[in-house]
Amino acid sequence: MIIIKNKMAVVFVFITIVILLSNLCLAMDRPPKDLPTATVIDDETGKPIEGAVAIAIWRGRTGDCALMEGLLVGCWGVKRIEEVVSDKDGVLNISDFWKTTKDPGSFGTAYNPRLTVYKFGYVCWDHQRIFQPNYKWGNRTDFDKNNRIVRLKKWPEGFPYKEHLSFMSGVTNGDASNSQYKLFNKCFDLERDYRSKEINNK
């Protein structure tokens, strides 16, 4: 009886250890729930930026398809748009931003939102592309679920405002104007006079 009890105790301890290790692995793999969607900071100072406008755009199959020259077109479109403003700590919170959504209507295609952030006096930040003059936009690789820092760079003297508008329109695919409150567009309109001056001086 003593041997049986000892064996049962060993089995119980073993099972307990396995469960604890499994939970630990899951916890390490899954970011804490209280992490913000992203935090906006000044690239030079590292200080948080308050008042930056962020727009997240979800795209997926809309079902509005048309047959044109034997090809299906117009099936991919905007499914959701959210706009938020960073708080005094630079924090952005957007519901379900990091949750991958699968579209059953498009063969299970997974789609994630695209995040673009802007504040007047800074270069527009996009989580996929990097603004550079002469339309030489680079690819961003420093932002993901495990690295949620948005580093806004101060606007360098001589950067082209007209190209900046093209960049903003390109990364949002022109859909910023379809948001409910149009916060992103209103913020970007602060550059309008600078664009006009730039165009008139050429």
C-alpha positions as CSV (number, residue, x, y, z in Angstrom):
1,M,0.0,0.0,0.0
2,I,2.8,2.4,0.8
3,I,4.4,1.7,-2.6
4,I,1.1,2.3,-4.4
5,K,0.6,5.6,-2.5
6,N,4.2,6.7,-3.4
7,K,3.6,5.9,-7.0
8,M,0.4,7.9,-7.0
9,A,2.1,10.8,-5.4
10,V,4.9,10.7,-8.0
11,V,2.3,10.6,-10.9
12,F,0.3,13.5,-9.3
13,V,3.5,15.6,-9.0
14,F,4.5,14.8,-12.6
15,I,1.1,15.8,-14.0
16,T,1.1,19.0,-11.9
17,I,4.5,20.0,-13.3
18,V,3.4,19.3,-16.9
19,I,0.3,21.5,-16.4
20,L,2.3,24.3,-14.9
21,L,4.9,24.2,-17.7
22,S,2.2,24.2,-20.3
23,N,0.5,27.2,-18.8
24,L,3.9,29.0,-18.6
25,C,4.6,28.3,-22.3
26,L,1.2,29.6,-23.3
27,A,1.6,32.7,-21.1
28,M,5.0,33.4,-22.7
29,D,3.7,33.0,-26.2
30,R,0.7,35.2,-25.6
31,P,1.2,39.0,-24.9
32,P,-0.5,40.3,-21.8
33,K,-4.1,41.5,-22.3
34,D,-3.4,44.9,-20.9
35,L,-0.8,45.8,-23.5
36,P,-1.9,48.8,-25.7
37,T,-2.2,48.4,-29.5
38,A,0.8,50.6,-29.9
39,T,2.7,53.5,-28.2
40,V,3.6,56.6,-30.1
41,I,7.0,58.2,-29.3
42,D,9.2,60.9,-30.6
43,D,12.0,59.2,-32.6
44,E,14.7,61.6,-31.3
45,T,13.7,62.1,-27.7
46,G,11.9,58.8,-27.0
47,K,9.2,60.7,-25.2
48,P,5.5,59.8,-25.7
49,I,3.5,61.9,-28.2
50,E,0.0,63.0,-27.2
51,G,-2.5,63.9,-29.9
52,A,-1.3,61.7,-32.8
53,V,-4.1,60.4,-34.9
54,A,-4.1,56.8,-35.9
55,I,-6.3,55.1,-38.4
56,A,-6.7,51.3,-38.7
57,I,-8.3,49.9,-41.9
58,W,-9.5,46.4,-42.2
59,R,-9.9,45.1,-45.7
60,G,-11.3,41.8,-46.9
61,R,-13.8,40.2,-49.2
62,T,-16.9,42.5,-49.6
63,G,-19.0,40.2,-51.8
64,D,-19.4,43.1,-54.3
65,C,-17.8,41.2,-57.2
66,A,-18.2,41.9,-60.9
67,L,-17.1,39.9,-63.9
68,M,-14.9,42.0,-66.2
69,E,-13.2,40.4,-69.2
70,G,-13.3,37.0,-67.6
71,L,-11.9,38.2,-64.3
72,L,-13.6,38.9,-60.9
73,V,-13.0,42.4,-59.8
74,G,-14.1,44.6,-56.9
75,C,-14.3,41.6,-54.4
76,W,-11.8,43.2,-52.0
77,G,-12.7,46.3,-50.0
78,V,-12.9,48.0,-46.7
79,K,-14.7,46.1,-43.9
80,R,-14.0,48.4,-40.9
81,I,-12.2,51.7,-40.1
82,E,-11.2,52.9,-36.7
83,E,-9.6,56.2,-35.7
84,V,-8.1,56.9,-32.3
85,V,-5.9,59.7,-30.8
86,S,-2.9,58.9,-28.6
87,D,-3.2,59.9,-24.9
88,K,-0.6,61.7,-22.8
89,D,1.4,58.5,-22.6
90,G,1.4,58.0,-26.3
91,V,-0.9,55.0,-26.0
92,L,-3.2,53.9,-28.8
93,N,-5.9,51.4,-28.1
94,I,-7.8,49.8,-31.0
95,S,-10.2,46.9,-30.3
96,D,-9.1,43.6,-31.9
97,F,-6.3,45.2,-33.9
98,W,-3.9,42.3,-33.2
99,K,-6.6,39.6,-33.8
100,T,-6.3,37.9,-37.2
101,T,-9.6,37.6,-38.9
102,K,-10.4,34.8,-41.4
103,D,-12.8,35.5,-44.1
104,P,-14.9,32.4,-44.8
105,G,-16.1,33.9,-48.1
106,S,-12.6,34.1,-49.6
107,F,-11.4,30.6,-49.1
108,G,-10.4,31.3,-45.5
109,T,-8.1,34.2,-46.4
110,A,-6.7,35.8,-43.2
111,Y,-6.6,39.6,-43.1
112,N,-5.2,42.1,-40.6
113,P,-5.8,45.8,-40.3
114,R,-3.3,48.4,-41.5
115,L,-2.2,51.1,-39.1
116,T,-1.2,54.6,-40.1
117,V,-0.3,57.3,-37.6
118,Y,0.2,61.1,-38.1
119,K,0.7,64.3,-36.2
120,F,1.3,67.7,-37.7
121,G,5.0,68.5,-37.6
122,Y,6.0,64.8,-38.1
123,V,6.4,62.4,-41.0
124,C,3.4,60.2,-41.6
125,W,4.1,56.7,-40.2
126,D,2.7,53.5,-41.7
127,H,3.3,50.0,-40.4
128,Q,4.1,48.6,-43.8
129,R,5.8,51.5,-45.7
130,I,8.3,54.3,-44.9
131,F,8.0,57.7,-46.5
132,Q,11.0,58.9,-48.4
133,P,11.4,61.7,-50.9
134,N,11.2,61.1,-54.7
135,Y,8.6,58.4,-54.2
136,K,11.3,56.0,-53.0
137,W,9.1,54.5,-50.2
138,G,10.8,51.8,-48.2
139,N,9.3,48.7,-46.4
140,R,8.9,48.8,-42.7
141,T,10.1,45.7,-40.7
142,D,10.3,47.1,-37.1
143,F,6.6,46.9,-36.0
144,D,4.7,43.8,-35.0
145,K,2.8,42.3,-32.1
146,N,5.9,42.0,-30.1
147,N,7.3,45.4,-31.0
148,R,4.4,47.9,-30.7
149,I,6.4,51.1,-30.8
150,V,5.5,53.8,-33.3
151,R,8.4,56.1,-33.8
152,L,7.4,59.4,-35.3
153,K,10.2,61.4,-37.0
154,K,10.1,65.2,-36.9
155,W,9.4,66.8,-40.3
156,P,12.9,67.5,-41.9
157,E,13.3,70.9,-43.6
158,G,13.0,70.5,-47.3
159,F,10.9,67.4,-47.4
160,P,8.2,67.6,-50.1
161,Y,4.6,68.1,-48.8
162,K,3.0,67.2,-52.1
163,E,4.7,63.8,-52.1
164,H,3.7,63.4,-48.4
165,L,0.1,63.7,-49.4
166,S,0.6,61.1,-52.1
167,F,2.1,58.8,-49.5
168,M,-0.8,59.2,-47.1
169,S,-3.3,58.6,-49.8
170,G,-1.4,55.6,-51.0
171,V,-1.0,53.8,-47.7
172,T,-4.6,54.4,-46.7
173,N,-5.7,53.7,-50.3
174,G,-7.8,56.9,-50.1
175,D,-10.1,55.3,-47.5
176,A,-9.3,57.8,-44.7
177,S,-12.1,60.0,-46.2
178,N,-14.6,57.1,-45.5
179,S,-14.1,57.1,-41.7
180,Q,-16.9,58.3,-39.5
181,Y,-15.2,61.5,-38.1
182,K,-12.4,61.9,-40.6
183,L,-10.0,62.8,-37.9
184,F,-7.0,61.6,-39.9
185,N,-7.9,63.7,-42.9
186,K,-8.6,66.8,-40.8
187,C,-5.2,66.4,-39.1
188,F,-3.5,66.0,-42.5
189,D,-5.2,69.1,-43.9
190,L,-3.0,71.2,-41.6
191,E,-0.3,70.8,-44.3
192,R,-2.5,72.2,-47.0
193,D,-1.0,75.8,-46.9
194,Y,2.5,74.3,-47.0
195,R,1.6,72.2,-50.1
196,S,0.1,75.2,-51.8
197,K,3.2,77.3,-51.1
198,E,5.4,74.5,-52.3
199,I,3.5,74.2,-55.6
200,N,3.4,78.0,-56.2
201,N,7.2,78.3,-55.7
202,K,7.9,75.8,-58.5
